[in-house]
Amino acid sequence: LNAAPGRPPRQRVRFLPAPAPGGGGAVELVAARVPVLADHPLVRGPRFRKLKIGAGHRLDVKASGVFVLGIGHGNKLLADLYNCHLTKVYTVGGLFGKATDDFSDTGNLVEKTTFDHITREKLERILAVIQGTNQKALLMYSNVDMKTQEAYELAVKGLIRPMGKSPPIITAVRCLQFALPEFQLEIHCLHETQQYLRKMVHEIGLELKSSAVCTQVRRIRDGIFTVDDALPRTQWNLQSIQEAIRNCQLKVETELEETLG
């Protein structure tokens, strides 16, 4: 920001001495516009000495993907979006056949197991059970009477979600790829942590009479923000950030109006 072109200094009118037209060493005062020295960079110093930046839903060191930041007034909007309790979407990679102490493929190996008996149909059956169990939890923590008109209208808008604290909830899960021993899931969830998703992969392995570790956790959507909205490291500059803020402004306003009124 400080390297960006600044506004020109203010101008003020001052009466400066100048030689009189008649010569002879006479001096007269002439009105002139001169820059205000208080606006000079050497006097003023850096325009920005402090910039408030807030972090949205965090990612741990082993995860990647969409990470939302708020700048200035955007910190207030971040808090409002957090109160919307929007769903986040991850792609999670898994590997059957081994277990580690931290449920990731880089942890200390605990055991090795067989996995030849696992099929995609068995995996999808487990995923269906997980989704069904979590769907009941979603309805319980949403505090909405499912027999009312309000519940119907919220369901149509896709707004049935817990509007307060709750345990991690999986709203949807499906298998994207399956090629033993590897598999990849797409998980829609609320109030999760990345470690919770790794543990979920471990528990899927146990349910299938085997073991599994998590090889990747990548967030591809955080509420209204997707990978397409995210800036890669090579675009972390003032112009790209300003453009990203402008592009997302309408989406943020629309979501807050629909959810929080």
SVG drawing of the C-alpha trace seen along z (x, -y; Angstrom):
<svg xmlns="http://www.w3.org/2000/svg" viewBox="-47 -51 65 110">
<polyline fill="none" stroke="black" stroke-width="0.4" points="0.0,0.0 2.8,-2.4 4.5,-1.6 1.3,-2.5 1.1,-6.0 -0.2,-8.5 -2.5,-11.4 -0.8,-14.7 0.0,-17.1 -2.6,-19.7 -2.0,-23.2 -2.2,-26.5 -2.0,-30.1 1.0,-32.1 2.2,-35.5 5.9,-35.3 8.3,-38.1 9.2,-38.7 11.1,-41.4 8.8,-44.4 8.2,-45.0 9.9,-48.4 13.2,-46.9 15.6,-48.9 15.7,-46.2 12.1,-46.8 10.2,-43.7 6.5,-43.0 4.4,-40.2 2.8,-37.9 0.1,-35.3 1.3,-31.8 0.0,-28.2 2.6,-26.0 2.4,-22.4 1.7,-21.8 5.0,-20.5 3.0,-18.5 1.9,-16.2 5.4,-15.5 6.4,-11.8 9.6,-12.8 7.5,-14.8 4.4,-12.6 6.2,-9.3 4.5,-6.1 0.7,-6.5 0.0,-3.1 1.6,-2.0 -1.0,0.4 -3.5,2.5 -6.1,4.7 -6.4,8.1 -8.6,10.9 -8.5,14.6 -11.7,16.6 -12.0,20.3 -8.4,21.4 -6.4,24.2 -3.8,26.2 -0.3,26.7 -1.2,30.0 -4.3,28.6 -4.6,26.4 -7.3,24.5 -9.6,21.6 -8.6,19.3 -10.7,16.2 -9.2,13.0 -10.8,9.7 -9.1,6.3 -10.3,3.2 -14.1,3.1 -14.0,6.7 -13.3,7.9 -16.9,7.0 -18.2,8.8 -16.1,11.8 -17.8,12.0 -21.2,11.7 -20.4,14.5 -19.3,16.6 -22.7,16.1 -24.3,17.4 -22.8,20.9 -22.2,21.6 -21.2,25.0 -17.6,25.7 -16.6,28.2 -13.4,30.3 -11.8,32.9 -10.2,35.5 -7.8,38.1 -7.4,41.5 -5.2,44.6 -6.3,48.0 -3.9,50.4 -2.2,48.6 -2.8,46.6 -0.7,43.8 -0.8,42.0 -2.1,38.7 -4.4,40.2 -2.2,38.7 0.1,40.5 3.1,38.6 2.5,39.8 4.2,42.6 3.1,46.0 1.0,47.9 -0.2,50.9 -0.6,52.3 -3.8,54.2 -5.2,55.9 -7.6,54.0 -8.3,56.3 -11.8,57.0 -12.9,53.4 -15.1,52.3 -16.5,49.0 -20.0,50.3 -19.0,51.1 -17.4,47.7 -20.4,45.8 -22.6,47.8 -20.5,46.5 -20.7,43.0 -24.5,43.2 -24.7,44.2 -22.4,41.3 -24.6,38.9 -27.8,40.2 -26.5,40.0 -25.3,36.5 -28.5,35.4 -30.4,36.2 -27.8,34.2 -28.3,31.3 -32.0,31.2 -31.6,31.5 -29.2,28.6 -31.0,26.4 -33.8,25.9 -36.5,25.8 -39.8,27.6 -39.8,29.7 -43.7,29.7 -43.9,25.9 -44.1,23.7 -40.9,22.0 -39.0,25.3 -40.3,25.8 -39.3,22.3 -35.8,22.8 -35.4,26.1 -36.3,24.7 -33.7,22.0 -31.1,24.5 -30.9,22.6 -31.5,25.4 -28.3,25.3 -27.4,24.9 -27.4,21.2 -25.3,21.8 -22.5,23.9 -22.7,27.6 -20.4,30.6 -18.9,31.1 -21.7,32.0 -21.3,33.7 -24.1,32.5 -23.1,34.5 -20.4,36.9 -19.6,38.8 -16.8,40.8 -15.1,39.0 -12.4,41.6 -11.8,45.2 -8.7,47.1 -7.4,49.4 -5.7,48.6 -6.4,44.9 -9.7,43.1 -11.0,39.5 -14.1,38.0 -16.0,34.8 -17.2,33.7 -19.7,30.9 -19.5,30.0 -20.1,27.5 -18.0,26.6 -15.3,29.1 -11.6,29.1 -9.2,30.6 -8.0,33.1 -11.7,34.2 -11.8,35.0 -8.6,37.0 -10.0,39.0 -13.1,39.6 -11.0,41.3 -9.4,43.4 -12.9,44.5 -14.1,45.3 -11.1,47.7 -12.1,49.4 -15.8,49.7 -14.5,51.5 -12.5,54.0 -9.2,52.4 -7.4,49.2 -6.9,45.9 -4.8,42.7 -5.6,39.3 -3.3,38.2 -4.8,34.8 -7.3,32.2 -8.1,29.4 -10.9,26.9 -12.5,26.0 -15.3,23.9 -15.8,21.8 -19.4,20.6 -19.8,18.3 -16.1,18.3 -14.7,20.9 -11.3,21.8 -12.1,19.6 -12.3,16.6 -8.9,17.4 -5.6,15.7 -2.5,17.8 0.7,16.7 1.9,15.1 -1.1,12.7 -0.6,11.4 -0.4,7.7 -2.5,4.6 -4.2,4.6 -5.3,8.3 -6.5,7.9 -8.5,4.8 -10.1,6.6 -10.9,9.7 -12.6,7.5 -14.7,5.8 -15.7,9.2 -16.8,10.7 -18.6,7.6 -22.0,8.3 -21.9,12.0 -21.2,11.1 -23.9,8.5 -26.5,10.9 -25.6,13.8 -25.8,11.6 -29.1,10.1 -30.6,13.6 -29.3,15.3 -29.2,12.6 -31.8,10.2"/>
</svg>
